[in-house]
C-alpha cells in the first residue's frame, strides 16, 4: 500500500515516522510538510493530488493553538475544516481510504461520564468548532471509507507539548501553578502512531465501502492537568513545588471544557487494540527523553 501522512513535522507525524523506522513494513509511506502540501491553500491541495495517488491518507495536520484560534478564526477554519473537506472530496473521488485525527474539544465538558462516540457534541471554543466542522465535512464527502479518531492531551518526546513544558519550567522555576479542575486522559503520540498502523493493516478498515465512523483514542485512565504535571515532576525527579489553581483563576483567551474523558471501548474492540495506562506511557516517554533515544 502507498500511504500519505500529512503533517510530518507534528508530534504524531514524527511519531509515525519513528515507529515505522523501527519496523519491517511492506507499505510505502510518504510524509509531507507544509511546503509540499499547504492546508491553508486550496490550490496547493488540488495541485498536489493532481500528480499523486495513494491507498490511504492519514491527516495528522491541524491548527492546534487553542487560544490563537480565537483571534485567527479564518486561519483555523481553513486548516481544520475547509482543507479537511477538500481532502475528503479528493479521497472519495480517488477511492482512497482516509484516517483523520480530531479532538476531545468537540465536547463541552459538562458530562459526568466518559464521552462515547455517539454523544452530543457542543464545542465551546473556535478550535473545537473548526475541528467539528471538519468531522462533519468528512461525513458529507465520504459516507464510506473514512475513520475519524478523536484524541486528547497529546504529548511526545518531540517537544512543544505539556510534558515538555513541565520539564522545562520545572527545572527553571521553584513553583508552578497548574489547573486542577479540568479532567481528561493524556495520549502518548507513540501509542497513537502504533494504533494507526495497526488499524491500517486491519481488514475491518481496509475492506472497501465500510461506513465512515468516529472512534475515540487516548491512554487508559484519567487525571487533571495538575495530576499529570505531578506525575511528570515525580518521575523526572524535578525539585519543583506544584500548586493547584482553578480554571476560573487561570485566565485564557479560549474557554476549556472541564471534563473530556472519552470511552475507548469501541476502537479497542473493533481493531483489537491494547490501550496502555497513561502513567506507563508517560514513563516510556520520559525514559526516551532521558536516554536521548528519540
Secondary structure in CASP SS format (residue, H / E / C, confidence):
PFRMAT SS
TARGET T0000
AUTHOR 0000-0000-0000
METHOD secondary structure of the structure
MODEL  1
X C 1.00
X E 1.00
X E 1.00
X E 1.00
X E 1.00
X E 1.00
X C 1.00
X C 1.00
X C 1.00
X C 1.00
X H 1.00
X H 1.00
X H 1.00
X H 1.00
X H 1.00
X H 1.00
X H 1.00
X H 1.00
X H 1.00
X H 1.00
X H 1.00
X C 1.00
X C 1.00
X C 1.00
X C 1.00
X C 1.00
X C 1.00
X E 1.00
X E 1.00
X E 1.00
X E 1.00
X E 1.00
X C 1.00
X C 1.00
X C 1.00
X C 1.00
X C 1.00
X C 1.00
X C 1.00
X C 1.00
X C 1.00
X H 1.00
X H 1.00
X H 1.00
X H 1.00
X H 1.00
X H 1.00
X H 1.00
X H 1.00
X H 1.00
X C 1.00
X C 1.00
X C 1.00
X C 1.00
X C 1.00
X E 1.00
X E 1.00
X E 1.00
X E 1.00
X C 1.00
X C 1.00
X C 1.00
X C 1.00
X C 1.00
X C 1.00
X H 1.00
X H 1.00
X H 1.00
X H 1.00
X H 1.00
X H 1.00
X C 1.00
X H 1.00
X H 1.00
X H 1.00
X H 1.00
X H 1.00
X H 1.00
X H 1.00
X H 1.00
X H 1.00
X H 1.00
X H 1.00
X H 1.00
X H 1.00
X H 1.00
X H 1.00
X H 1.00
X H 1.00
X H 1.00
X H 1.00
X H 1.00
X H 1.00
X H 1.00
X C 1.00
X C 1.00
X E 1.00
X E 1.00
X E 1.00
X E 1.00
X E 1.00
X E 1.00
X E 1.00
X H 1.00
X H 1.00
X H 1.00
X C 1.00
X C 1.00
X C 1.00
X C 1.00
X C 1.00
X C 1.00
X C 1.00
X C 1.00
X E 1.00
X C 1.00
X C 1.00
X C 1.00
X C 1.00
X C 1.00
X C 1.00
X C 1.00
X C 1.00
X C 1.00
X C 1.00
X H 1.00
X H 1.00
X H 1.00
X H 1.00
X H 1.00
X H 1.00
X H 1.00
X H 1.00
X H 1.00
X H 1.00
X H 1.00
X H 1.00
X H 1.00
X H 1.00
X H 1.00
X H 1.00
X C 1.00
X C 1.00
X E 1.00
X C 1.00
X E 1.00
X E 1.00
X E 1.00
X E 1.00
X E 1.00
X E 1.00
X C 1.00
X C 1.00
X E 1.00
X E 1.00
X C 1.00
X C 1.00
X C 1.00
X C 1.00
X C 1.00
X C 1.00
X H 1.00
X H 1.00
X H 1.00
X H 1.00
X H 1.00
X H 1.00
X H 1.00
X H 1.00
X H 1.00
X H 1.00
X H 1.00
X C 1.00
X C 1.00
X E 1.00
X E 1.00
X E 1.00
X E 1.00
X E 1.00
X C 1.00
X C 1.00
X C 1.00
X E 1.00
X E 1.00
X C 1.00
X C 1.00
X E 1.00
X E 1.00
X H 1.00
X H 1.00
X H 1.00
X H 1.00
X H 1.00
X H 1.00
X H 1.00
X H 1.00
X H 1.00
X H 1.00
X H 1.00
X H 1.00
X C 1.00
X C 1.00
X H 1.00
X H 1.00
X H 1.00
X H 1.00
X C 1.00
X C 1.00
X C 1.00
X C 1.00
X E 1.00
X C 1.00
X E 1.00
X E 1.00
X E 1.00
X E 1.00
X C 1.00
X C 1.00
X C 1.00
X E 1.00
X C 1.00
X C 1.00
X E 1.00
X E 1.00
X H 1.00
X H 1.00
X H 1.00
X H 1.00
X H 1.00
X H 1.00
X H 1.00
X H 1.00
X H 1.00
X H 1.00
X H 1.00
X C 1.00
X C 1.00
X C 1.00
X C 1.00
X C 1.00
X E 1.00
X E 1.00
X E 1.00
X E 1.00
X E 1.00
X C 1.00
X H 1.00
X H 1.00
X H 1.00
X C 1.00
X C 1.00
X C 1.00
X C 1.00
X C 1.00
X C 1.00
X C 1.00
X C 1.00
X C 1.00
X E 1.00
X C 1.00
X C 1.00
X E 1.00
X C 1.00
X C 1.00
X H 1.00
X H 1.00
X H 1.00
X H 1.00
X H 1.00
X H 1.00
X H 1.00
X C 1.00
X C 1.00
X C 1.00
X C 1.00
X C 1.00
X E 1.00
X H 1.00
X H 1.00
X H 1.00
X H 1.00
X H 1.00
X H 1.00
X H 1.00
X H 1.00
X H 1.00
X H 1.00
X H 1.00
X H 1.00
X H 1.00
X H 1.00
X C 1.00
X C 1.00
X C 1.00
END
